[in-house]
């Protein structure tokens, strides 16, 4: 068997994709073998929103990212990431493929998926326990966009964590188990991990930009809610009125009328 195709199939095995997805992806690679290297190497050339991977079809995007995993794995291992953490981290590809299939009945990835998964290509996101973590620098959108960025910040807290401060950004995958003990374990793992892998970087805080932290959730969720327990890990620095992330995560999509939104969740 061709060495590169063998590596591709090994990557599929790591991801644990379905037999149907595996068959379609291998078929795509066999039909497009001659251009797979160039598609993968150029996938994230340029800047958002002009990445070449965006111009591909959903199945093609997924195949290119899986092909690129050989390079991505080497990048992670080179900076001192263990094989176990690497595999947990790339599992995000399989999760997003599953969610895309549930939504569209098609095998592949959306442009939005590829936008987020660029961080795998950059080697700057890590799955540690139940949470994802990313080296980051604090930004305040009102300082970038002016007085109406859609965010309201608490000025007294901004002075404690100035723009540009090195921090660790926390991400929550859809379906994450936010059981208190598992969340604490993730933060503990992250503290040790970033000291070991980035010894020259003095990270000042964990930050999180998520609808899960919205203070208004206290009005509708029970006191024992795992979401509220997670939110209690953070001090609110700023609030946005943008509902898009919450609507997508709670209902799956935006509906024409409010009455059409599913009512099978306390959210």
Buried (B, 14 or more C-beta within 10 A) or exposed (E): EEEBBEBBBEBBEBBEBEEEBBEBBBEBBEEBBEEBEEBBBEBBEEEEEEBBBBEBEBBBBBBBBBBBBBEBBEBBBEEEBEEEBBBBBBBBBBBBBBBBBEEEEBBBBBBEBBBBBBBBBEBBBBBBBBBBBBBBEBEBBBEEEEEEBEBEBEEEEBEEBEEEBBBBBBBBBEEBEBEEEBBEBBBEBBBEBBEEBBEEEEBBBBBBBBBBBBEEBEEEBEEEBBBBBBBEBBEEBBBBEEEEBBBBBBBBEEEEEEEEBEEEEEB
